[in-house]
Amino acid sequence: MYYEGRVARVTEIVADSTESFEDAIMTGFKRASKTLRGITGLRVKEQYAEVSEGTILKFRVTLDVIFILEG
């Protein structure tokens, strides 16, 4: 029996939020889901917070979005 393996691709995206890192991750995932089909996973590569005068202004994440290539 012949089995054709799956091939995945990884795309890096950056997303941010004024609420939290978790919200930034969800924002990135929801946006990626609009244009990428077959997402099988996410990897948070980097987290960064923009700070001014002792206050966090923005949470930013860099994500690897993993998805299966179609036919």
PyMOL Python script that loads the backbone (N, CA, C, O; Angstrom):
from pymol import cmd

cmd.read_pdbstr("""\
ATOM      1  N   MET A   1       0.842  -1.180   0.000  1.00  0.00           N
ATOM      2  CA  MET A   1       0.000   0.000   0.000  1.00  0.00           C
ATOM      3  C   MET A   1       0.885   1.240   0.000  1.00  0.00           C
ATOM      4  O   MET A   1       1.824   1.329   0.790  1.00  0.00           O
ATOM      5  N   TYR A   2       0.599   2.183  -0.865  1.00  0.00           N
ATOM      6  CA  TYR A   2       1.366   3.419  -0.983  1.00  0.00           C
ATOM      7  C   TYR A   2       0.700   4.505  -0.136  1.00  0.00           C
ATOM      8  O   TYR A   2      -0.509   4.717  -0.223  1.00  0.00           O
ATOM      9  N   TYR A   3       1.496   5.185   0.678  1.00  0.00           N
ATOM     10  CA  TYR A   3       0.996   6.287   1.502  1.00  0.00           C
ATOM     11  C   TYR A   3       1.773   7.545   1.180  1.00  0.00           C
ATOM     12  O   TYR A   3       3.000   7.579   1.284  1.00  0.00           O
ATOM     13  N   GLU A   4       1.056   8.564   0.793  1.00  0.00           N
ATOM     14  CA  GLU A   4       1.692   9.846   0.507  1.00  0.00           C
ATOM     15  C   GLU A   4       1.733  10.668   1.791  1.00  0.00           C
ATOM     16  O   GLU A   4       0.694  10.913   2.403  1.00  0.00           O
ATOM     17  N   GLY A   5       2.923  11.094   2.202  1.00  0.00           N
ATOM     18  CA  GLY A   5       3.077  11.858   3.432  1.00  0.00           C
ATOM     19  C   GLY A   5       2.547  13.278   3.305  1.00  0.00           C
ATOM     20  O   GLY A   5       2.379  13.805   2.205  1.00  0.00           O
ATOM     21  N   ARG A   6       2.293  13.871   4.440  1.00  0.00           N
ATOM     22  CA  ARG A   6       1.840  15.253   4.475  1.00  0.00           C
ATOM     23  C   ARG A   6       3.058  16.178   4.535  1.00  0.00           C
ATOM     24  O   ARG A   6       4.116  15.815   5.050  1.00  0.00           O
ATOM     25  N   VAL A   7       2.877  17.367   4.000  1.00  0.00           N
ATOM     26  CA  VAL A   7       3.924  18.364   4.029  1.00  0.00           C
ATOM     27  C   VAL A   7       3.355  19.615   4.699  1.00  0.00           C
ATOM     28  O   VAL A   7       2.271  20.084   4.354  1.00  0.00           O
ATOM     29  N   ALA A   8       4.103  20.138   5.654  1.00  0.00           N
ATOM     30  CA  ALA A   8       3.653  21.321   6.382  1.00  0.00           C
ATOM     31  C   ALA A   8       4.515  22.522   6.027  1.00  0.00           C
ATOM     32  O   ALA A   8       5.644  22.387   5.555  1.00  0.00           O
ATOM     33  N   ARG A   9       3.958  23.683   6.264  1.00  0.00           N
ATOM     34  CA  ARG A   9       4.684  24.933   6.076  1.00  0.00           C
ATOM     35  C   ARG A   9       4.575  25.734   7.372  1.00  0.00           C
ATOM     36  O   ARG A   9       3.600  25.606   8.112  1.00  0.00           O
ATOM     37  N   VAL A  10       5.567  26.545   7.630  1.00  0.00           N
ATOM     38  CA  VAL A  10       5.569  27.407   8.812  1.00  0.00           C
ATOM     39  C   VAL A  10       5.649  28.854   8.337  1.00  0.00           C
ATOM     40  O   VAL A  10       6.535  29.215   7.562  1.00  0.00           O
ATOM     41  N   THR A  11       4.723  29.671   8.805  1.00  0.00           N
ATOM     42  CA  THR A  11       4.709  31.090   8.477  1.00  0.00           C
ATOM     43  C   THR A  11       4.817  31.884   9.774  1.00  0.00           C
ATOM     44  O   THR A  11       4.122  31.596  10.748  1.00  0.00           O
ATOM     45  N   GLU A  12       5.679  32.870   9.778  1.00  0.00           N
ATOM     46  CA  GLU A  12       5.859  33.709  10.960  1.00  0.00           C
ATOM     47  C   GLU A  12       4.941  34.925  10.874  1.00  0.00           C
ATOM     48  O   GLU A  12       4.876  35.599   9.846  1.00  0.00           O
ATOM     49  N   ILE A  13       4.228  35.195  11.976  1.00  0.00           N
ATOM     50  CA  ILE A  13       3.400  36.393  12.044  1.00  0.00           C
ATOM     51  C   ILE A  13       3.668  37.110  13.358  1.00  0.00           C
ATOM     52  O   ILE A  13       4.139  36.509  14.324  1.00  0.00           O
ATOM     53  N   VAL A  14       3.365  38.390  13.383  1.00  0.00           N
ATOM     54  CA  VAL A  14       3.505  39.213  14.587  1.00  0.00           C
ATOM     55  C   VAL A  14       2.133  39.803  14.889  1.00  0.00           C
ATOM     56  O   VAL A  14       1.463  40.324  13.998  1.00  0.00           O
ATOM     57  N   ALA A  15       1.721  39.719  16.145  1.00  0.00           N
ATOM     58  CA  ALA A  15       0.427  40.262  16.562  1.00  0.00           C
ATOM     59  C   ALA A  15       0.594  40.994  17.880  1.00  0.00           C
ATOM     60  O   ALA A  15       1.488  40.694  18.672  1.00  0.00           O
ATOM     61  N   ASP A  16      -0.294  41.970  18.101  1.00  0.00           N
ATOM     62  CA  ASP A  16      -0.206  42.671  19.376  1.00  0.00           C
ATOM     63  C   ASP A  16      -1.577  42.919  19.983  1.00  0.00           C
ATOM     64  O   ASP A  16      -2.612  42.743  19.339  1.00  0.00           O
ATOM     65  N   SER A  17      -1.549  43.336  21.248  1.00  0.00           N
ATOM     66  CA  SER A  17      -2.753  43.589  22.021  1.00  0.00           C
ATOM     67  C   SER A  17      -2.420  44.580  23.124  1.00  0.00           C
ATOM     68  O   SER A  17      -1.285  44.633  23.599  1.00  0.00           O
ATOM     69  N   THR A  18      -3.392  45.349  23.524  1.00  0.00           N
ATOM     70  CA  THR A  18      -3.213  46.220  24.679  1.00  0.00           C
ATOM     71  C   THR A  18      -3.647  45.530  25.964  1.00  0.00           C
ATOM     72  O   THR A  18      -3.501  46.091  27.050  1.00  0.00           O
ATOM     73  N   GLU A  19      -4.187  44.300  25.847  1.00  0.00           N
ATOM     74  CA  GLU A  19      -4.734  43.574  26.998  1.00  0.00           C
ATOM     75  C   GLU A  19      -3.733  42.623  27.656  1.00  0.00           C
ATOM     76  O   GLU A  19      -3.475  42.720  28.856  1.00  0.00           O
ATOM     77  N   SER A  20      -3.159  41.685  26.850  1.00  0.00           N
ATOM     78  CA  SER A  20      -2.302  40.642  27.419  1.00  0.00           C
ATOM     79  C   SER A  20      -1.582  39.885  26.307  1.00  0.00           C
ATOM     80  O   SER A  20      -1.906  40.017  25.127  1.00  0.00           O
ATOM     81  N   PHE A  21      -0.585  39.080  26.723  1.00  0.00           N
ATOM     82  CA  PHE A  21       0.084  38.203  25.757  1.00  0.00           C
ATOM     83  C   PHE A  21      -0.909  37.185  25.199  1.00  0.00           C
ATOM     84  O   PHE A  21      -0.910  36.908  23.999  1.00  0.00           O
ATOM     85  N   GLU A  22      -1.750  36.633  26.067  1.00  0.00           N
ATOM     86  CA  GLU A  22      -2.738  35.646  25.616  1.00  0.00           C
ATOM     87  C   GLU A  22      -3.663  36.246  24.557  1.00  0.00           C
ATOM     88  O   GLU A  22      -3.982  35.594  23.564  1.00  0.00           O
ATOM     89  N   ASP A  23      -4.088  37.481  24.772  1.00  0.00           N
ATOM     90  CA  ASP A  23      -4.948  38.140  23.798  1.00  0.00           C
ATOM     91  C   ASP A  23      -4.200  38.386  22.491  1.00  0.00           C
ATOM     92  O   ASP A  23      -4.790  38.266  21.417  1.00  0.00           O
ATOM     93  N   ALA A  24      -2.933  38.724  22.560  1.00  0.00           N
ATOM     94  CA  ALA A  24      -2.131  38.907  21.347  1.00  0.00           C
ATOM     95  C   ALA A  24      -2.025  37.596  20.569  1.00  0.00           C
ATOM     96  O   ALA A  24      -2.101  37.595  19.340  1.00  0.00           O
ATOM     97  N   ILE A  25      -1.849  36.477  21.282  1.00  0.00           N
ATOM     98  CA  ILE A  25      -1.789  35.164  20.629  1.00  0.00           C
ATOM     99  C   ILE A  25      -3.112  34.856  19.938  1.00  0.00           C
ATOM    100  O   ILE A  25      -3.126  34.415  18.789  1.00  0.00           O
ATOM    101  N   MET A  26      -4.219  35.087  20.631  1.00  0.00           N
ATOM    102  CA  MET A  26      -5.536  34.821  20.044  1.00  0.00           C
ATOM    103  C   MET A  26      -5.802  35.734  18.845  1.00  0.00           C
ATOM    104  O   MET A  26      -6.385  35.297  17.853  1.00  0.00           O
ATOM    105  N   THR A  27      -5.382  36.983  18.928  1.00  0.00           N
ATOM    106  CA  THR A  27      -5.537  37.912  17.809  1.00  0.00           C
ATOM    107  C   THR A  27      -4.779  37.399  16.583  1.00  0.00           C
ATOM    108  O   THR A  27      -5.309  37.403  15.472  1.00  0.00           O
ATOM    109  N   GLY A  28      -3.542  36.961  16.792  1.00  0.00           N
ATOM    110  CA  GLY A  28      -2.747  36.417  15.699  1.00  0.00           C
ATOM    111  C   GLY A  28      -3.357  35.157  15.108  1.00  0.00           C
ATOM    112  O   GLY A  28      -3.406  34.994  13.888  1.00  0.00           O
ATOM    113  N   PHE A  29      -3.824  34.261  15.980  1.00  0.00           N
ATOM    114  CA  PHE A  29      -4.437  33.012  15.521  1.00  0.00           C
ATOM    115  C   PHE A  29      -5.713  33.281  14.717  1.00  0.00           C
ATOM    116  O   PHE A  29      -5.909  32.702  13.648  1.00  0.00           O
ATOM    117  N   LYS A  30      -6.566  34.150  15.227  1.00  0.00           N
ATOM    118  CA  LYS A  30      -7.824  34.447  14.525  1.00  0.00           C
ATOM    119  C   LYS A  30      -7.557  35.057  13.158  1.00  0.00           C
ATOM    120  O   LYS A  30      -8.232  34.730  12.182  1.00  0.00           O
ATOM    121  N   ARG A  31      -6.570  35.945  13.088  1.00  0.00           N
ATOM    122  CA  ARG A  31      -6.255  36.565  11.793  1.00  0.00           C
ATOM    123  C   ARG A  31      -5.658  35.552  10.827  1.00  0.00           C
ATOM    124  O   ARG A  31      -6.022  35.528   9.651  1.00  0.00           O
ATOM    125  N   ALA A  32      -4.747  34.718  11.310  1.00  0.00           N
ATOM    126  CA  ALA A  32      -4.142  33.689  10.450  1.00  0.00           C
ATOM    127  C   ALA A  32      -5.204  32.724   9.934  1.00  0.00           C
ATOM    128  O   ALA A  32      -5.125  32.265   8.795  1.00  0.00           O
ATOM    129  N   SER A  33      -6.194  32.416  10.762  1.00  0.00           N
ATOM    130  CA  SER A  33      -7.253  31.473  10.386  1.00  0.00           C
ATOM    131  C   SER A  33      -8.110  31.986   9.229  1.00  0.00           C
ATOM    132  O   SER A  33      -8.767  31.200   8.547  1.00  0.00           O
ATOM    133  N   LYS A  34      -8.105  33.288   9.011  1.00  0.00           N
ATOM    134  CA  LYS A  34      -8.898  33.850   7.911  1.00  0.00           C
ATOM    135  C   LYS A  34      -8.291  33.536   6.547  1.00  0.00           C
ATOM    136  O   LYS A  34      -9.014  33.469   5.553  1.00  0.00           O
ATOM    137  N   THR A  35      -6.972  33.343   6.483  1.00  0.00           N
ATOM    138  CA  THR A  35      -6.330  33.130   5.180  1.00  0.00           C
ATOM    139  C   THR A  35      -5.576  31.806   5.065  1.00  0.00           C
ATOM    140  O   THR A  35      -5.269  31.373   3.954  1.00  0.00           O
ATOM    141  N   LEU A  36      -5.277  31.165   6.173  1.00  0.00           N
ATOM    142  CA  LEU A  36      -4.544  29.893   6.122  1.00  0.00           C
ATOM    143  C   LEU A  36      -5.477  28.750   6.500  1.00  0.00           C
ATOM    144  O   LEU A  36      -6.134  28.790   7.541  1.00  0.00           O
ATOM    145  N   ARG A  37      -5.528  27.742   5.654  1.00  0.00           N
ATOM    146  CA  ARG A  37      -6.333  26.553   5.954  1.00  0.00           C
ATOM    147  C   ARG A  37      -5.417  25.448   6.459  1.00  0.00           C
ATOM    148  O   ARG A  37      -4.236  25.405   6.113  1.00  0.00           O
ATOM    149  N   GLY A  38      -5.957  24.566   7.269  1.00  0.00           N
ATOM    150  CA  GLY A  38      -5.207  23.410   7.734  1.00  0.00           C
ATOM    151  C   GLY A  38      -4.203  23.716   8.826  1.00  0.00           C
ATOM    152  O   GLY A  38      -3.190  23.025   8.937  1.00  0.00           O
ATOM    153  N   ILE A  39      -4.461  24.755   9.655  1.00  0.00           N
ATOM    154  CA  ILE A  39      -3.544  25.069  10.758  1.00  0.00           C
ATOM    155  C   ILE A  39      -3.536  23.914  11.749  1.00  0.00           C
ATOM    156  O   ILE A  39      -4.588  23.463  12.203  1.00  0.00           O
ATOM    157  N   THR A  40      -2.334  23.441  12.080  1.00  0.00           N
ATOM    158  CA  THR A  40      -2.212  22.325  13.019  1.00  0.00           C
ATOM    159  C   THR A  40      -1.525  22.723  14.317  1.00  0.00           C
ATOM    160  O   THR A  40      -1.528  21.954  15.278  1.00  0.00           O
ATOM    161  N   GLY A  41      -0.934  23.918  14.358  1.00  0.00           N
ATOM    162  CA  GLY A  41      -0.270  24.324  15.585  1.00  0.00           C
ATOM    163  C   GLY A  41       0.286  25.734  15.504  1.00  0.00           C
ATOM    164  O   GLY A  41       0.410  26.324  14.431  1.00  0.00           O
ATOM    165  N   LEU A  42       0.615  26.251  16.680  1.00  0.00           N
ATOM    166  CA  LEU A  42       1.261  27.555  16.823  1.00  0.00           C
ATOM    167  C   LEU A  42       2.431  27.397  17.768  1.00  0.00           C
ATOM    168  O   LEU A  42       2.386  26.593  18.700  1.00  0.00           O
ATOM    169  N   ARG A  43       3.477  28.162  17.527  1.00  0.00           N
ATOM    170  CA  ARG A  43       4.588  28.213  18.472  1.00  0.00           C
ATOM    171  C   ARG A  43       4.879  29.682  18.759  1.00  0.00           C
ATOM    172  O   ARG A  43       5.100  30.474  17.843  1.00  0.00           O
ATOM    173  N   VAL A  44       4.875  30.033  20.037  1.00  0.00           N
ATOM    174  CA  VAL A  44       5.215  31.393  20.423  1.00  0.00           C
ATOM    175  C   VAL A  44       6.738  31.481  20.441  1.00  0.00           C
ATOM    176  O   VAL A  44       7.396  30.855  21.272  1.00  0.00           O
ATOM    177  N   LYS A  45       7.287  32.261  19.519  1.00  0.00           N
ATOM    178  CA  LYS A  45       8.736  32.385  19.404  1.00  0.00           C
ATOM    179  C   LYS A  45       9.276  33.489  20.299  1.00  0.00           C
ATOM    180  O   LYS A  45      10.373  33.375  20.845  1.00  0.00           O
ATOM    181  N   GLU A  46       8.508  34.546  20.444  1.00  0.00           N
ATOM    182  CA  GLU A  46       9.010  35.711  21.164  1.00  0.00           C
ATOM    183  C   GLU A  46       7.846  36.490  21.765  1.00  0.00           C
ATOM    184  O   GLU A  46       6.767  36.577  21.178  1.00  0.00           O
ATOM    185  N   GLN A  47       8.083  37.048  22.936  1.00  0.00           N
ATOM    186  CA  GLN A  47       7.124  37.944  23.568  1.00  0.00           C
ATOM    187  C   GLN A  47       7.842  39.248  23.894  1.00  0.00           C
ATOM    188  O   GLN A  47       8.999  39.248  24.315  1.00  0.00           O
ATOM    189  N   TYR A  48       7.141  40.354  23.693  1.00  0.00           N
ATOM    190  CA  TYR A  48       7.747  41.660  23.921  1.00  0.00           C
ATOM    191  C   TYR A  48       6.660  42.589  24.451  1.00  0.00           C
ATOM    192  O   TYR A  48       5.535  42.578  23.950  1.00  0.00           O
ATOM    193  N   ALA A  49       6.986  43.383  25.448  1.00  0.00           N
ATOM    194  CA  ALA A  49       6.038  44.366  25.970  1.00  0.00           C
ATOM    195  C   ALA A  49       6.632  45.760  25.798  1.00  0.00           C
ATOM    196  O   ALA A  49       7.771  46.023  26.183  1.00  0.00           O
ATOM    197  N   GLU A  50       5.839  46.637  25.216  1.00  0.00           N
ATOM    198  CA  GLU A  50       6.247  48.037  25.068  1.00  0.00           C
ATOM    199  C   GLU A  50       5.852  48.772  26.347  1.00  0.00           C
ATOM    200  O   GLU A  50       4.691  48.741  26.757  1.00  0.00           O
ATOM    201  N   VAL A  51       6.819  49.428  26.968  1.00  0.00           N
ATOM    202  CA  VAL A  51       6.605  50.064  28.268  1.00  0.00           C
ATOM    203  C   VAL A  51       6.931  51.553  28.178  1.00  0.00           C
ATOM    204  O   VAL A  51       7.883  51.957  27.510  1.00  0.00           O
ATOM    205  N   SER A  52       6.125  52.356  28.861  1.00  0.00           N
ATOM    206  CA  SER A  52       6.387  53.795  28.960  1.00  0.00           C
ATOM    207  C   SER A  52       6.000  54.270  30.354  1.00  0.00           C
ATOM    208  O   SER A  52       4.875  54.050  30.804  1.00  0.00           O
ATOM    209  N   GLU A  53       6.928  54.913  31.026  1.00  0.00           N
ATOM    210  CA  GLU A  53       6.698  55.473  32.351  1.00  0.00           C
ATOM    211  C   GLU A  53       6.090  54.462  33.328  1.00  0.00           C
ATOM    212  O   GLU A  53       5.161  54.773  34.072  1.00  0.00           O
ATOM    213  N   GLY A  54       6.632  53.262  33.306  1.00  0.00           N
ATOM    214  CA  GLY A  54       6.210  52.227  34.241  1.00  0.00           C
ATOM    215  C   GLY A  54       4.904  51.532  33.907  1.00  0.00           C
ATOM    216  O   GLY A  54       4.382  50.777  34.727  1.00  0.00           O
ATOM    217  N   THR A  55       4.366  51.771  32.722  1.00  0.00           N
ATOM    218  CA  THR A  55       3.105  51.157  32.313  1.00  0.00           C
ATOM    219  C   THR A  55       3.299  50.373  31.025  1.00  0.00           C
ATOM    220  O   THR A  55       3.953  50.845  30.096  1.00  0.00           O
ATOM    221  N   ILE A  56       2.730  49.179  30.973  1.00  0.00           N
ATOM    222  CA  ILE A  56       2.776  48.394  29.734  1.00  0.00           C
ATOM    223  C   ILE A  56       1.741  48.958  28.775  1.00  0.00           C
ATOM    224  O   ILE A  56       0.551  49.013  29.085  1.00  0.00           O
ATOM    225  N   LEU A  57       2.211  49.375  27.613  1.00  0.00           N
ATOM    226  CA  LEU A  57       1.329  49.946  26.599  1.00  0.00           C
ATOM    227  C   LEU A  57       0.807  48.899  25.630  1.00  0.00           C
ATOM    228  O   LEU A  57      -0.342  48.959  25.193  1.00  0.00           O
ATOM    229  N   LYS A  58       1.677  47.921  25.293  1.00  0.00           N
ATOM    230  CA  LYS A  58       1.317  46.948  24.270  1.00  0.00           C
ATOM    231  C   LYS A  58       2.053  45.638  24.506  1.00  0.00           C
ATOM    232  O   LYS A  58       3.231  45.625  24.863  1.00  0.00           O
ATOM    233  N   PHE A  59       1.340  44.544  24.301  1.00  0.00           N
ATOM    234  CA  PHE A  59       1.913  43.199  24.344  1.00  0.00           C
ATOM    235  C   PHE A  59       2.055  42.722  22.907  1.00  0.00           C
ATOM    236  O   PHE A  59       1.100  42.793  22.134  1.00  0.00           O
ATOM    237  N   ARG A  60       3.235  42.237  22.539  1.00  0.00           N
ATOM    238  CA  ARG A  60       3.478  41.785  21.171  1.00  0.00           C
ATOM    239  C   ARG A  60       4.067  40.379  21.197  1.00  0.00           C
ATOM    240  O   ARG A  60       4.936  40.067  22.011  1.00  0.00           O
ATOM    241  N   VAL A  61       3.575  39.534  20.286  1.00  0.00           N
ATOM    242  CA  VAL A  61       4.089  38.169  20.161  1.00  0.00           C
ATOM    243  C   VAL A  61       4.493  37.905  18.723  1.00  0.00           C
ATOM    244  O   VAL A  61       3.887  38.421  17.783  1.00  0.00           O
ATOM    245  N   THR A  62       5.523  37.096  18.573  1.00  0.00           N
ATOM    246  CA  THR A  62       5.905  36.567  17.265  1.00  0.00           C
ATOM    247  C   THR A  62       5.547  35.095  17.283  1.00  0.00           C
ATOM    248  O   THR A  62       5.987  34.354  18.162  1.00  0.00           O
ATOM    249  N   LEU A  63       4.750  34.670  16.317  1.00  0.00           N
ATOM    250  CA  LEU A  63       4.241  33.306  16.265  1.00  0.00           C
ATOM    251  C   LEU A  63       4.706  32.593  15.003  1.00  0.00           C
ATOM    252  O   LEU A  63       4.795  33.199  13.935  1.00  0.00           O
ATOM    253  N   ASP A  64       4.999  31.309  15.131  1.00  0.00           N
ATOM    254  CA  ASP A  64       5.130  30.426  13.977  1.00  0.00           C
ATOM    255  C   ASP A  64       3.789  29.729  13.832  1.00  0.00           C
ATOM    256  O   ASP A  64       3.340  29.052  14.756  1.00  0.00           O
ATOM    257  N   VAL A  65       3.148  29.885  12.690  1.00  0.00           N
ATOM    258  CA  VAL A  65       1.878  29.220  12.404  1.00  0.00           C
ATOM    259  C   VAL A  65       2.187  28.028  11.502  1.00  0.00           C
ATOM    260  O   VAL A  65       2.751  28.192  10.420  1.00  0.00           O
ATOM    261  N   ILE A  66       1.819  26.838  11.947  1.00  0.00           N
ATOM    262  CA  ILE A  66       2.121  25.602  11.222  1.00  0.00           C
ATOM    263  C   ILE A  66       0.837  25.111  10.547  1.00  0.00           C
ATOM    264  O   ILE A  66      -0.197  24.963  11.198  1.00  0.00           O
ATOM    265  N   PHE A  67       0.916  24.861   9.239  1.00  0.00           N
ATOM    266  CA  PHE A  67      -0.258  24.386   8.518  1.00  0.00           C
ATOM    267  C   PHE A  67       0.143  23.397   7.434  1.00  0.00           C
ATOM    268  O   PHE A  67       1.261  23.426   6.918  1.00  0.00           O
ATOM    269  N   ILE A  68      -0.789  22.532   7.109  1.00  0.00           N
ATOM    270  CA  ILE A  68      -0.568  21.479   6.112  1.00  0.00           C
ATOM    271  C   ILE A  68      -0.839  22.041   4.712  1.00  0.00           C
ATOM    272  O   ILE A  68      -1.863  22.681   4.478  1.00  0.00           O
ATOM    273  N   LEU A  69       0.088  21.793   3.795  1.00  0.00           N
ATOM    274  CA  LEU A  69      -0.102  22.209   2.404  1.00  0.00           C
ATOM    275  C   LEU A  69      -1.120  21.292   1.738  1.00  0.00           C
ATOM    276  O   LEU A  69      -1.115  20.079   1.946  1.00  0.00           O
ATOM    277  N   GLU A  70      -1.986  21.891   0.938  1.00  0.00           N
ATOM    278  CA  GLU A  70      -3.023  21.126   0.233  1.00  0.00           C
ATOM    279  C   GLU A  70      -2.494  20.568  -1.067  1.00  0.00           C
ATOM    280  O   GLU A  70      -1.587  21.125  -1.686  1.00  0.00           O
ATOM    281  N   GLY A  71      -3.086  19.446  -1.472  1.00  0.00           N
ATOM    282  CA  GLY A  71      -2.893  18.731  -2.692  1.00  0.00           C
ATOM    283  C   GLY A  71      -1.886  19.140  -3.634  1.00  0.00           C
ATOM    284  O   GLY A  71      -1.731  18.514  -4.683  1.00  0.00           O
TER     285      GLY A  71
END
""", "prot")
cmd.dss("prot")
cmd.show_as("cartoon", "prot")
cmd.util.cbc("prot")
cmd.orient("prot")
